[in-house]
Every structure is written in C-alpha cells, then in structure tokens.
Amino acid sequence: MSNIKTLHEVYEELGVTRRAVQGYEKRGLVKPSAKNKYGHLLYDEQAQKRIAIIKDYQRLGFKLKEIESLIDASDELVTAALERQVILLGI
C-alpha cells in the first residue's frame, strides 16, 4: 500500500466491497482522508491499513461491534481478544 488511493483502488486491492468500506465508514471505523477534484473519496495509508485490519478481524470471526472496541485498543486487549477467538474457533 502506498500513497493515497481512491475507494475503487482500495476495494480492488484489499478485496473488500465498496459497500463494506461504506459500512466501516458509517460505524466510524475508518474515514476517507480527502476527495480528489472529481469528488472521489481518497484514503491514505493509515486508512488503508485500518481497512485491511478490519477485514482480517472479520476473517477471524469478529463482528463489527467487537471490532469497534478492538480497532484502537491496546496491544494487551487485542492479544487477549485474539487468544479468546482462537480458543472459540478451535484453532
């Protein structure tokens, strides 16, 4: 991931849908960094990383409500949540 990308570039590169990113925005998990001269939403590297992290959490079975509390949590809280999830999934 480098530089600022449009929503289209982000969802194609990260394998998420446009609707998913819009849902993340609605829940306050991520927000666009700016808009270009055509009005397209732009996402900086930090936003792109957050989207990738959200997608990873979802792959592990976390619900968006759980992700809301994890996304900015301390490493200790995230580690504990991941350990619980591994046990629940039987991995």
C-alpha positions in Angstrom: 0.0 0.0 0.0 1.5 3.3 -1.0 0.2 6.8 -1.1 -3.3 7.9 -1.3 -5.8 5.8 -3.2 -9.4 6.1 -4.4 -12.2 4.0 -2.9 -12.2 1.9 -6.1 -8.4 1.2 -5.9 -8.7 0.4 -2.2 -11.5 -2.1 -2.5 -9.9 -3.8 -5.5 -6.5 -4.0 -3.9 -7.8 -5.2 -0.5 -10.5 -7.5 -1.7 -13.4 -5.7 0.1 -16.6 -4.5 -1.4 -17.5 -0.8 -1.8 -20.5 -1.5 0.4 -18.2 -2.9 3.2 -16.0 0.1 3.2 -19.1 2.4 3.3 -20.3 0.3 6.3 -17.0 0.8 8.1 -17.3 4.5 7.5 -20.8 4.6 8.8 -19.7 2.8 12.0 -16.8 5.2 12.4 -14.1 2.6 11.9 -12.5 4.4 9.0 -12.9 7.6 7.2 -11.7 9.0 3.9 -8.7 11.3 4.0 -9.9 13.6 1.3 -11.6 13.9 -2.0 -10.0 14.5 -5.4 -11.0 17.1 -7.9 -13.6 14.7 -9.3 -15.2 14.2 -5.9 -13.9 10.6 -5.4 -13.1 9.6 -1.9 -9.4 9.2 -1.1 -7.8 7.0 1.5 -4.3 7.5 2.9 -2.0 4.6 4.0 -3.3 4.7 7.6 -6.9 4.3 6.4 -5.9 1.5 4.0 -4.2 -0.3 6.9 -7.3 0.1 9.1 -9.5 -1.4 6.3 -7.1 -4.4 6.0 -7.1 -4.9 9.8 -10.9 -4.8 9.9 -11.1 -7.4 7.1 -8.6 -9.6 9.0 -10.6 -9.4 12.2 -13.8 -10.3 10.2 -12.0 -13.3 8.7 -11.3 -14.4 12.3 -15.0 -14.2 13.1 -15.2 -10.9 14.9 -18.4 -8.9 14.5 -18.2 -5.2 13.6 -19.4 -4.3 17.1 -16.4 -6.3 18.5 -14.1 -4.7 16.0 -15.2 -1.2 17.1 -13.7 -2.0 20.5 -10.6 -3.7 19.2 -9.5 -1.3 16.4 -7.9 1.3 18.7 -7.4 -0.9 21.8 -4.1 -1.6 23.5 -1.9 -4.5 22.3 -2.8 -6.3 25.5 -6.5 -6.1 24.9 -6.1 -7.1 21.3 -3.9 -10.1 22.2 -6.4 -11.3 24.8 -9.3 -11.0 22.4 -7.4 -12.9 19.7 -6.5 -15.6 22.2 -10.1 -16.0 23.1 -11.1 -16.1 19.5 -8.6 -18.8 18.7 -10.0 -20.9 21.5 -13.5 -20.3 20.3 -12.6 -21.3 16.8 -10.6 -24.3 18.0 -7.5 -23.3 16.1 
